[in-house]
Amino acid sequence: MKKTDEDLRKGIEDLEKLIEEVKQENHKEIEKLKKEAKPSGPRQIRIDLASEYSTSLPLNLVVGSLVNFILFFLFLEVVGLAEASGVLVYAGLAAAFTAYETAIRRYFFKHQVKIVLYSSGLIFFLLHLVFFYLADLVILPQAFSFYTYWYPIAFVAAFTIVRFLVKFVYSGAVRTLSGRAKRT
């Protein structure tokens, strides 16, 4: 009987040693995978060309229209790039622009992703420019007009940059608030 007890103890000790070796190998493998997962080389800055205010389309349209209206009014009236017959023209222009932009973004990201990626978003800049030239010269010639033909280009460039910053700050605030809500 003593021999079988000793054999059992020795077997258990051998199993414990094997378990410890497997744990160490598993730990080493995890560390190796963590090192491989870290990107090597320079850090990249990525701009989300399809950023939206919300995943809900109606909410995104409402918030987008409000932000666009505020920025239109600030840039065009306060900076003095254009004139309109009334504030409602800016509201209508903001709503139309938001619908137009949402439609072209959805189309391009669904059917023409390569164009967006190869142009680095320049296609949207050009399409925004087309929208404002059409609004100025064709659709609303009596109610809305830029002071010179260069102002739409300056407006679209500044508008695109400022709106990107607004979306960036907005999405950061939403992430921060949702992170706080999850912790509580």
WOMOPE-V262104 format. One record per residue. RES is the residue in one small letter. SS is DSSP state (h for helix, s for strand, l for the rest). PHI is phi in whole degrees, -180 to 180 (NA if undefined). D_CENTER is the distance of its C-alpha to the mean C-alpha in Angstrom with 1 decimal. Layout:
# WOMOPE-V262104
[[RES;SS;PHI;D_CENTER] [RES;SS;PHI;D_CENTER]]
This chain:
# WOMOPE-V262104
[[m;l;NA;72.8] [k;h;-63;71.9] [k;h;-66;70.7] [t;h;-69;68.3] [d;h;-66;66.9] [e;h;-66;66.4] [d;h;-62;64.9] [l;h;-64;62.5] [r;h;-62;61.5] [k;h;-64;61.1] [g;h;-63;58.9] [i;h;-66;56.7] [e;h;-62;56.4] [d;h;-63;55.5] [l;h;-64;52.8] [e;h;-63;51.4] [k;h;-65;51.3] [l;h;-62;49.5] [i;h;-62;46.9] [e;h;-65;46.4] [e;h;-63;46.0] [v;h;-65;43.4] [k;h;-62;41.4] [q;h;-65;41.5] [e;h;-64;40.5] [n;h;-63;37.6] [h;h;-62;36.5] [k;h;-62;36.8] [e;h;-65;34.8] [i;h;-64;31.9] [e;h;-62;31.9] [k;h;-64;32.0] [l;h;-66;28.9] [k;h;-63;27.0] [k;h;-66;28.0] [e;h;-70;27.0] [a;h;-73;23.5] [k;l;-71;22.8] [p;l;-71;21.4] [s;l;-99;24.1] [g;l;104;23.7] [p;l;-70;21.4] [r;l;-75;18.0] [q;l;-115;15.1] [i;l;-101;12.2] [r;l;-115;9.1] [i;l;-109;6.7] [d;l;-83;3.7] [l;l;-72;6.0] [a;l;-106;5.5] [s;l;-63;3.1] [e;l;-131;6.3] [y;l;-79;8.6] [s;l;-153;10.4] [t;l;-80;11.3] [s;l;-81;14.6] [l;h;-60;15.1] [p;h;-61;17.7] [l;h;-66;16.0] [n;h;-63;12.9] [l;h;-66;15.5] [v;h;-67;17.5] [v;h;-65;14.9] [g;h;-61;13.5] [s;h;-64;17.2] [l;h;-64;18.1] [v;h;-63;15.6] [n;h;-62;16.5] [f;h;-61;20.2] [i;h;-62;20.2] [l;h;-69;18.7] [f;h;-59;21.1] [f;h;-61;23.9] [l;h;-62;23.4] [f;h;-71;22.9] [l;h;-81;25.5] [e;h;-91;28.1] [v;h;-70;28.0] [v;l;-74;27.4] [g;l;86;29.7] [l;l;-95;28.1] [a;s;-152;29.3] [e;s;-131;31.5] [a;s;-135;31.4] [s;l;-74;34.2] [g;l;-175;32.6] [v;h;-67;29.5] [l;h;-64;29.2] [v;h;-63;28.6] [y;h;-65;25.3] [a;h;-64;24.5] [g;h;-65;25.3] [l;h;-63;23.5] [a;h;-65;20.3] [a;h;-65;20.7] [a;h;-64;21.6] [f;h;-64;18.7] [t;h;-63;16.2] [a;h;-65;18.0] [y;h;-61;18.3] [e;h;-65;14.7] [t;h;-62;13.8] [a;h;-64;16.7] [i;h;-70;16.1] [r;h;-63;12.4] [r;h;-62;13.8] [y;h;-63;16.9] [f;h;-66;15.4] [f;h;-77;13.0] [k;h;-91;16.1] [h;h;-116;18.9] [q;l;-131;18.1] [v;h;-62;15.4] [k;h;-61;17.7] [i;h;-62;17.8] [v;h;-64;14.1] [l;h;-68;14.2] [y;h;-69;17.6] [s;h;-89;16.9] [s;l;54;13.7] [g;l;89;12.5] [l;h;-61;15.9] [i;h;-61;16.8] [f;h;-69;14.5] [f;h;-58;16.2] [l;h;-66;19.5] [l;h;-69;19.0] [h;h;-65;18.1] [l;h;-62;21.2] [v;h;-60;23.2] [f;h;-58;22.3] [f;h;-73;23.5] [y;h;-66;26.6] [l;h;-64;27.5] [a;h;-63;27.1] [d;h;-72;29.2] [l;h;-97;31.9] [v;h;-115;32.2] [i;h;-78;30.8] [l;l;-124;31.5] [p;l;-66;34.0] [q;l;-90;36.1] [a;l;-97;33.5] [f;s;-147;30.8] [s;s;-159;31.1] [f;s;-79;29.9] [y;l;-71;32.7] [t;l;-134;32.5] [y;l;-76;30.9] [w;l;-85;28.9] [y;h;-64;27.1] [p;h;-61;24.7] [i;h;-66;23.4] [a;h;-63;23.2] [f;h;-64;21.6] [v;h;-63;18.8] [a;h;-63;18.1] [a;h;-66;18.2] [f;h;-61;16.4] [t;h;-63;13.4] [i;h;-67;13.4] [v;h;-66;14.1] [r;h;-68;11.6] [f;h;-60;8.7] [l;h;-64;10.7] [v;h;-63;11.1] [k;h;-64;7.6] [f;h;-64;7.4] [v;h;-65;10.8] [y;h;-61;10.3] [s;h;-66;7.9] [g;h;-65;10.3] [a;h;-66;13.1] [v;h;-65;12.4] [r;h;-63;12.1] [t;h;-64;15.3] [l;h;-66;17.1] [s;h;-71;16.5] [g;h;-67;17.7] [r;h;-67;20.7] [a;h;-67;21.4] [k;h;-70;21.6] [r;h;-72;23.9] [t;l;-91;26.3]]
